[in-house]
């Protein structure tokens, strides 16, 4: 029996928190491993760094539950209560064209993205009391993600991204 080809998986805020302790290259290696696990059938490359192996152990159970649910045509209700976004197969196809460091920067741009409908993401400056705005408009990865989100909304008939 042929295995169902996955088109997406749920990227939980937990993954973001775990990846924040990594540098861009390590983050890229971990994301590449996650994508291979979800989108590529067969054997994946083994991780060699002990830190990445430890983080992988914390992530793989959630990925496995998501993968099994999608194959069976169901959704993982319990895990949906956590903050998350959908990681699409075309994001993985972009990952395949990049070096590990670029992949780390790519996923960071995606999970730091804040849709315009929710307002501008602000960071309070504790020393001056001012507000610092994050400018990502020049980032090509940001633009690619924005286009992808808008296309999905247009297909569903939603007016907001």
C-alpha positions in Angstrom: 0.0 0.0 0.0 1.4 3.4 -1.0 1.8 5.9 1.8 -0.2 9.1 1.6 1.9 12.2 0.6 1.7 14.8 3.3 1.1 18.4 2.1 1.6 20.2 5.5 2.3 19.7 9.1 1.6 21.7 12.2 4.5 23.8 13.5 3.9 24.3 17.2 5.2 27.2 19.4 7.0 24.5 21.3 9.3 24.0 18.3 10.0 27.7 18.2 11.0 27.8 21.9 13.3 24.8 21.4 14.9 26.3 18.3 15.5 29.6 19.9 18.5 28.1 21.9 20.2 27.2 18.6 22.3 29.2 16.2 21.0 29.6 12.6 23.0 26.6 11.2 21.8 24.2 14.0 18.2 25.5 13.6 18.5 24.8 9.9 19.7 21.2 10.4 16.9 20.5 12.9 14.2 22.0 10.5 15.6 20.0 7.6 15.4 16.8 9.7 11.8 17.7 10.7 10.8 18.2 7.0 12.5 15.0 5.9 10.6 13.1 8.6 7.3 14.6 7.6 7.6 14.8 3.8 10.1 12.2 2.7 9.3 8.5 3.0 12.2 6.2 3.7 15.4 6.7 5.7 16.4 10.2 6.9 19.9 11.4 7.8 20.8 10.8 11.4 21.7 13.8 13.6 25.2 13.8 15.1 25.2 16.8 17.4 24.1 15.8 21.0 22.1 19.0 21.4 20.1 18.4 18.2 19.5 14.8 19.2 18.1 15.9 22.5 15.8 18.5 20.9 14.7 16.0 18.2 13.6 13.7 21.0 11.3 16.4 22.3 9.8 17.1 18.9 9.5 13.7 17.3 6.5 12.6 19.3 4.4 15.6 18.3 5.4 15.2 14.6 4.6 11.5 14.8 1.1 12.2 16.2 0.5 14.8 13.5 1.8 12.5 10.7 -0.4 9.6 11.8 -3.5 11.8 12.2 -3.0 13.2 8.7 -2.5 9.8 7.1 -5.8 8.6 8.8 -7.6 11.8 7.8 -8.0 13.1 11.3 -6.7 16.1 13.3 -4.8 16.2 16.5 -7.3 18.1 18.8 -5.3 18.2 22.0 -2.2 19.7 20.4 -4.2 22.3 18.5 -4.7 24.1 21.8 -1.0 25.2 21.6 0.0 28.2 19.5 0.9 26.9 16.0 1.0 27.6 12.3 0.9 25.4 9.2 4.2 24.5 7.6 3.4 23.7 4.0 5.3 21.4 1.6 6.3 24.3 -0.6 8.2 25.7 2.4 10.2 22.4 2.5 10.8 22.7 -1.2 12.4 26.2 -0.5 14.4 24.6 2.3 15.9 22.2 -0.2 17.4 25.1 -2.1 19.2 26.6 0.9 22.3 26.0 3.0 21.7 25.1 6.7 22.4 28.6 7.9 19.9 30.1 5.4 17.3 27.5 6.5 17.7 28.7 10.1 17.1 32.3 9.1 14.2 31.2 6.9 12.3 29.4 9.7 13.1 32.3 12.1 11.5 34.7 9.6 8.4 32.5 9.3 7.8 32.0 13.0 8.4 35.7 13.8 5.9 36.7 11.2 2.9 38.6 12.6 0.0 39.0 10.1 -1.0 42.6 9.5 -4.5 41.8 10.7 -3.2 41.3 14.2 -1.1 44.5 14.2 2.6 45.2 14.1 4.7 43.1 16.4 6.3 45.5 19.0 9.1 45.0 21.5 9.1 47.3 24.5 12.4 49.0 25.1 13.0 48.7 28.9 15.7 51.4 29.1 14.0 54.2 27.2 10.4 53.2 27.5 10.0 53.5 23.7 8.6 51.0 21.3 10.8 49.3 18.7 9.1 48.1 15.5 10.4 45.0 13.7 10.8 45.8 10.0 10.7 42.7 7.8 9.3 44.2 4.6 12.6 43.8 2.7 13.0 40.2 3.6 12.3 37.9 0.6 11.3 35.0 2.8 8.7 37.2 4.6 7.3 38.1 1.2 7.1 34.5 0.1 5.3 33.5 3.2 2.9 36.4 3.0 2.0 35.5 -0.6 1.4 31.9 0.5 -0.9 32.9 3.4 -2.9 35.3 1.2 -3.3 32.6 -1.5 -4.7 30.2 1.1 -7.1 32.8 2.4 -8.3 33.7 -1.1 -8.9 30.0 -1.9 -11.0 29.6 1.3 -12.9 32.9 0.6 -11.5 34.6 3.7 -10.8 38.3 3.5 -8.0 38.4 6.0 -4.6 36.7 5.8 
